[in-house]
Amino acid sequence: MSTDPNPSPVRLKAVAGHGQPDPSPELEQLYRGFERELLVPLWTEIGDLMPVQPKSKAAPHLWRWERLKELAAQAGRIVPVGRGGERRAIALANPSLGGKPYATPTLWAAIQYLMPGEDAPEHRHTQHAFRFVVEGEGVWTVVNGDPVRMSRGDFLPQSGWNWHAHHNAAKEPMAWIDGLDIPFAYYTESQFFEFGRESISPAERTTPERSRAERLWGHPGLRPVSKPDATPASPLLAYRWVDTDRALADQLALEEEGDAATLSPGHAAVRFTNPTSGGDVLPTIRAEMHRVRAGARTLTRREVGSSVFQVFDGSGTVTVGERRWSVARGDLFVVPSWVPFTAQAATSEHLDLFRFGDAPIFEALHAQRVRIGD
């Protein structure tokens, strides 16, 4: 007999069909017994639990950057930043995930907006995070006391359980996107959160051109001998656009010279990596930048796990499953698990796409699968 005083059994129904037992009074009696003991037989659920291929609960969806900025600016005039609310961050809510503030079942994405002179208070959490700047200057994120400049095109990872705050030293508001593994941490019931100091020190409100982390780790192909051990997340707190841009341009230039340096004709891509290991920058998040030459098209790709893309520059069209959109600078869109994705750059300009996804989770579980081609 069940010891739960308020059981919520799944209602089982005998249905004739392939692989199903024939309906009978005995079968109905068996199913009622299952219900009383909170049991569910596999034969009634196998189609949902073990489909022939992934069926994501998320839907392909597009958010327009100009509209997001308008609403964030309105929030900037109305909603304060301070202890309790912590951040003026507005999450993308996938229309197929029941109103949850999730871009995909594992990924959280938001536009964050900081007014001139404002400070976002210090805190830490076990969720892994990053910031990506599509436009603007003047905000510094302070990670464990290290002020890190945020500028257009910069990718700034920050692994879980590190103290962090932000301050806007400019005379204009600034917006950027945040990415975190909040849904994954929520589902696995692994979250911790802690408030930090009420205000950061004057020394941490400085605005250095390069952070301490960059001075130690920001030298391509070099690592300090004093730090011999690999770390699970990148200790480099800023990956600068000038380096990313040069890497993408060099790939396309080499392709023009006859070197097969790109993923496909006209499609260059780089991955942000942990300088201590060569692996992903964060244990649960993979981040990349893609450049599609003007007029070029990527190969169609589908993979286990979901991704969020932001158009960094240029324009073109993207096709996600049965949805097709024209996109421009700043627009964000979701590619759910095992949904085919293709990007086409406009004929007049190349298309730069920032992408983050949950591939490290599935690779660690040996559940990653990729299919490329139309």
N, C-alpha and C positions, 0 to 999 in steps of 0.2 A: 504494500500500500504506500502511496506517495506521502511523504512527510511535509510537503509544501502546503500551507493552509490555503493558498490562493493560486492553484495551478491554472495555467493558461494553455490548454492543449491545442495542438493543431488539429483541425477538423478533417478527418480522413473520409474520402468518399470512394466507394467501389465503382470503377469505370471500366467497361469492356474495352479492350484494345490490345495491340501487339505487345507482348511481354507482360501483360497484366492478367491476374487470376480472374476467372469468371465470377461475376457478382452472384452472391448467394447469401442466405441468412447466416450461414456459418462465417462467411467472410466479414459481414457486417458486425457480427459479435466479436470477431478477432480485432477489427479496427477500433471498436469501442473500448476493448481492453487496452489496446495500445494508447489510446487517448487518456485513459485514466492514469496510466503510469508514465505519461509524457514521453512516449516512444513514437518514432516515425520510421517506417520501413523504407529502405533505399529504393525499392522498386517503384514507389509512387513519386519520388523526387529526382531520379537520376538525370532527367532531361535538364533540370535547372542546376543541379549540383555538378554535373559532368557534361557540359555541352561539347559539341564536336570542335568548337573554337570559342575563344573569349567573346562574351557578350557584355560589353561595358554598360554600366548603369549611367554613365555620363553621356552627354550629347555633344556633337560638334557645335561650337558657338563662337561668335565674334563680338568683341566689345570695341567701340570706337574711342580712340584716345582723346579726341577733342571733346567728346561728351563727358568722358571720365574727368578730364581736367576742369570742365565747367562745374561739375558737381563737387569736386574736391575743393575748388576755390570757394564755392558757396559754403561748404563745411568749414573752411578756414575762417570765414567771417563769423560763424555761429558757434562752432564746437571748440571748446578750449582743449589744450594739450596739458595733461597733468596726471598726478598720481590717481590711480583707479582706472581711468580710461586708457592711460599709458601712451597711446599712439593715435594720431588722426589717420588711421589706415582703413581703407574701404575695400572690402574683399569682393572678388568676382564670384558670383553664385551661379553655378551651372544649372540651367533650367530643369535638368532631369534628376537632380539630387535632392528633391524634396525640401527646398528652401534652405538647406545647409550652406554656410559660407565657404563652399569648397569649389575650386575650379575643376578638379577631378577627384575621384575617390581617395587619392593619396596626396594631392598637391593643393596648397593654398597660395593664392596670388592676390595682391592688393595694390592699389595706388596709395602711396603715403604722401602727405602734404604738410609742409612745415613753413610757417609764416616767418618773416624777417625777425631776427632776435629771439625766436622761440627756442626752448630746450625741450626735447623729449626725454623724460626721466630715465634714470638708470634702472635696469632690471636684468634678469637672466632667466633662461628657460632651457629645457632639455631638447626642444625642437631645434633642428638645424635650419639655418636661414641664410639669405643673401639679399643684397640690394643691387639693382641694375638701373643705370641712369640713362634715360633716353634723351633728356634735354635738361639744361640748367647747370649752374655752378653755385658754390657758396655754402654748402652744408658739409660739416665734418661729422662722421660717426666716430665715437670714442669707444674702442674695444679694449677692455682691461686697462684703461688709462692711456691708451695709444690713440691720438687723434689721427684720423684717416680721411684725406680729402676725397670728396665725391664730385666727379665731373662727367660730362656727357660721354657715353660709351664705356664707362668704367663698370667692371663687375667686381663686387665686394662680398666675398663669402664670409660667413661667421658661424662656426660650428656651435653646437649646443653647449649650454652651461658656461658661457662666457659673458661677463658683465658688458653691457653696452648701453650707450646713450647717444643722442644726436643734438647738434646745435647748429642753427642757421646764422652764419656770420655775414650774410649778404643783405642787401636792401630790397630784395625781391623774394617772393615765395619760391619754393622749389618742390617739385613732384618727382617721384621715382617709383619703381615697382619693387615690392617685397615678394620673395618666394620662400615658403617654408613647407615642412613636411607635417603640418598640424593635423590633417586628416589621418595620416598614417599613425602618428603618435596617439591620437584620440582613439582610434580603432584598437590599437594594441594596449591601451590603458597604461602608457608608460610616461605620462607627462609629469614634470615638476616645474614650478615657477617660484621665483623669489624676487621681492622688491630690493632695490639697491639703495644707495645714498639719496637723500633728498635733492642734493645738487652736486655737480661735479666740481672739482677744484679749479682755480684759475689756470693752473699749469695745463690742465686738460682742455681748457677752452681756447688754447692756442690754435693757429691755423698753419701748420707746417706744410711745405710743398710735398715732402715725403714722410711717411710714417716710419716708426722704428721697425715695424715688420717688413716694410719695403727695403729699408737699408740693409736688413739682414738677409732677406730671402728673395728680393726682386732682381736677381742677376741671372739671366738665362743660362742654363747649363751648369750653374755653380751653386754649391751649398756650403754653409759654414762647417768646417771640420769639428767645431765645438758642439755641433748638434747632430750626432751620428745616427740617431734612431729615427725610424719612420713613425709618423703620427697618423691617426685615423682620418684626420681632416687637415686641410691645408693651413699652415701657419702664415702664409702670405695673405694679407687682408685686402689687397687691391690689385686687380689685373687691369692695366691701363689700356685705353682705347688705342693709343699710338702703336702699341705692340701688336694688338689684335688686328688692327687695320693693315699693318705692314705684312703680317703673316698671310692674311687672305690675299692681298695684292700680289705677293710673291708667288703663291700657288698658281694664280691665274696667269701671271707672267711666264712661269715655267711651262705651263700648258701650251701657251702660244709658241714657245720654243721647242715644242715636241716632247716634253717630259710629262708622263702620266702622273701628275702631282695632285689631281683633283678627284673628287668622288665620281663625277661623271662630267661630260663636256660642259664647261661653263659653270660648274658648281664646286666652289671651294668651301672647306669647313675646317674649323679648329675646335679642339676641346680644351677647356680650362682644367688643369691638372694640379695635383698636390706635388710640390717640388721635393718632398721627402720620400715619395714612393712611386710617382708617376701615375698613380691611380686618380680616381675622381676627387674633386675638391672637397666634397662632403660625403659622408657615408651613405646617405639616402637620396642624394640629388646629383644628377649629371647636368652640366651646363656647357653649351656650345654656341659658337657664332658661325653662321652660314652666309655665304655671298653667292648670289646667282647673277651671272653676267647678263647684261642687257639683252633681252630677246631669248635667253636660254631657259630651259625647263629642267627641273630635277627629275630623277627617276622616281617612280611611285614606290613608297615605302610603307610597310605596316610592321608593327612590332608589339610584343607583349609589354604592357606598361603604357602610361599616358604622358603627354607632354603639353606644355604651355609655350606658345611662341609670342614674341613681340617684334613688330617691324621696327627696326632701328633706323633704317634709311631706305629711300627709294620707294618704288611702288610696283604693283603687279597683281597677280591673281593667285589665290590658293584654293585647292580643292581638298576637302576633308570628307571622305565618304561620298554622300550624295549632295553635299553642300559646296557651293562655289562662291567665293567673295572676291571683289576687288579690294585691295588693302593699300594703306598708305602709312606714313611714319607714325609710330606709336600704337597702332592698332594691335590688339591682343586676341588670340584665338586658341582654342583647345583642340587637341587631337587625342581622342580616347583610345584605349587599348584595342589593338588589332584593327583599327579603322585606317584605310589607305589614305595617304597624304601625298600631294604633289604641289610644288610651287613653280610659278612661271613669272619671270621678271618682265617688266614693261620693255618695249623696244627702245625706249629713249634713255633708260637708266638702269643700273644694277639694283638688286634687291638684297638688303642685308637683314637677316633674321636672327634674333637671339632666341635660343631655345633652352628650356630646362625640363627635365623629366625624372622619372623614378627608376631608371634602368639599374642603378646599383643594387636596389633591393632585390630585383628579380635575378640579377646575375649571382648575388650571394646565395639565393635559394636554388640556383641552377634551373630556373624557370624562364629564362630569357629566350625569346625566339624572334627572329627578324626575317622578313621576306621583302626582297627588292625586285622591282620590275612590274610592268603593267600586266 
